[in-house]
Amino acid sequence: DAKTTQPPSMDCAEGRAANLPCNHSTISGNEYVYWYRQIHSQGPQYIIHGLKNNETNEMASLIITEDRKSSTLILPHATLRDTAVYYCIVRVALPYNAGNMLTFGGGTRLMVKP
Amino acid sequence: DAGVTQSPTHLIKTRGQQVTLRCSPKSGHDTVSWYQQALGQGPQFIFQYYEEEERQRGNFPDRFSGHQFPNYSSELNVNALLLGDSALYLCASNLGGGFYEQYFGPGTRLTVT
């Protein structure tokens, strides 16, 4: 799976959009970009994933550049409860009977401030 | 609908002992993965079980073993505990194969003294 690079920490004002970047310059054509977050003392939580098109769900939006070498997770109106470590993971979506291990890096520690 | 549950929540063991951690997957899920998370680091993949067999394994020694039961629940066993095994052990479940996202439990905090 491709390696990802994320800033170690970011701050965001409450109510503003939080834009978390991820670099995955060695991504392959069949690799998806996944985002998880981990709030303190909890297990990681799935947020969103995408292949090449931009994606949006009730939690966030995922913007993937045209060359797919980087992406941005957008939390449109950050709240204090969004304070967490955000992990960008790139991996192949394998067939039904194959393993789907996740390789976590260091992530970005997002601090939402009042 | 219950999510992924793990037991116990916390555990303290002595170096050299053995430990068993338990996980019940989210309802409807048939695949269970285990991760180890040392303090300040991201989770590291230990192994994954599907249809009661180990399907994929990370870079962990044979002291780490597991089992999946017919009801899809799973156990993680660690023998000959080392101080370095102190960590948060996370269980994750998903439906079927590689495409589906994993849902994580709250973890078991293991302290080895």
HADDOCK unambig.tbl for C-alpha pairs under 7 A between the chains (distance, minus, plus):
assign (segid A and resid 42 and name CA) (segid B and resid 106 and name CA) 5.00 0.50 0.50
assign (segid A and resid 43 and name CA) (segid B and resid 90 and name CA) 6.74 0.50 0.50
assign (segid A and resid 43 and name CA) (segid B and resid 104 and name CA) 5.35 0.50 0.50
assign (segid A and resid 43 and name CA) (segid B and resid 105 and name CA) 5.49 0.50 0.50
assign (segid A and resid 43 and name CA) (segid B and resid 106 and name CA) 4.64 0.50 0.50
assign (segid A and resid 43 and name CA) (segid B and resid 107 and name CA) 6.26 0.50 0.50
assign (segid A and resid 44 and name CA) (segid B and resid 104 and name CA) 5.88 0.50 0.50
assign (segid A and resid 45 and name CA) (segid B and resid 103 and name CA) 6.67 0.50 0.50
assign (segid A and resid 45 and name CA) (segid B and resid 104 and name CA) 6.62 0.50 0.50
assign (segid A and resid 46 and name CA) (segid B and resid 101 and name CA) 6.76 0.50 0.50
assign (segid A and resid 46 and name CA) (segid B and resid 103 and name CA) 6.85 0.50 0.50
assign (segid A and resid 93 and name CA) (segid B and resid 98 and name CA) 5.07 0.50 0.50
assign (segid A and resid 93 and name CA) (segid B and resid 99 and name CA) 4.73 0.50 0.50
assign (segid A and resid 94 and name CA) (segid B and resid 97 and name CA) 6.78 0.50 0.50
assign (segid A and resid 94 and name CA) (segid B and resid 98 and name CA) 4.36 0.50 0.50
assign (segid A and resid 94 and name CA) (segid B and resid 99 and name CA) 6.13 0.50 0.50
assign (segid A and resid 95 and name CA) (segid B and resid 97 and name CA) 5.98 0.50 0.50
assign (segid A and resid 95 and name CA) (segid B and resid 98 and name CA) 5.78 0.50 0.50
assign (segid A and resid 96 and name CA) (segid B and resid 96 and name CA) 5.73 0.50 0.50
assign (segid A and resid 96 and name CA) (segid B and resid 97 and name CA) 3.67 0.50 0.50
assign (segid A and resid 96 and name CA) (segid B and resid 98 and name CA) 5.87 0.50 0.50
assign (segid A and resid 97 and name CA) (segid B and resid 96 and name CA) 6.94 0.50 0.50
assign (segid A and resid 97 and name CA) (segid B and resid 97 and name CA) 5.19 0.50 0.50
assign (segid A and resid 98 and name CA) (segid B and resid 97 and name CA) 5.68 0.50 0.50
assign (segid A and resid 98 and name CA) (segid B and resid 98 and name CA) 6.03 0.50 0.50
assign (segid A and resid 99 and name CA) (segid B and resid 55 and name CA) 6.07 0.50 0.50
assign (segid A and resid 99 and name CA) (segid B and resid 56 and name CA) 5.56 0.50 0.50
assign (segid A and resid 99 and name CA) (segid B and resid 97 and name CA) 6.48 0.50 0.50
assign (segid A and resid 99 and name CA) (segid B and resid 98 and name CA) 5.92 0.50 0.50
assign (segid A and resid 100 and name CA) (segid B and resid 97 and name CA) 6.71 0.50 0.50
assign (segid A and resid 100 and name CA) (segid B and resid 98 and name CA) 4.50 0.50 0.50
assign (segid A and resid 101 and name CA) (segid B and resid 45 and name CA) 6.51 0.50 0.50
assign (segid A and resid 102 and name CA) (segid B and resid 45 and name CA) 6.77 0.50 0.50
assign (segid A and resid 103 and name CA) (segid B and resid 44 and name CA) 6.80 0.50 0.50
assign (segid A and resid 103 and name CA) (segid B and resid 45 and name CA) 6.91 0.50 0.50
assign (segid A and resid 104 and name CA) (segid B and resid 42 and name CA) 5.43 0.50 0.50
assign (segid A and resid 104 and name CA) (segid B and resid 43 and name CA) 5.94 0.50 0.50
assign (segid A and resid 104 and name CA) (segid B and resid 44 and name CA) 6.74 0.50 0.50
assign (segid A and resid 105 and name CA) (segid B and resid 42 and name CA) 5.73 0.50 0.50
assign (segid A and resid 106 and name CA) (segid B and resid 41 and name CA) 6.11 0.50 0.50
assign (segid A and resid 106 and name CA) (segid B and resid 42 and name CA) 5.46 0.50 0.50
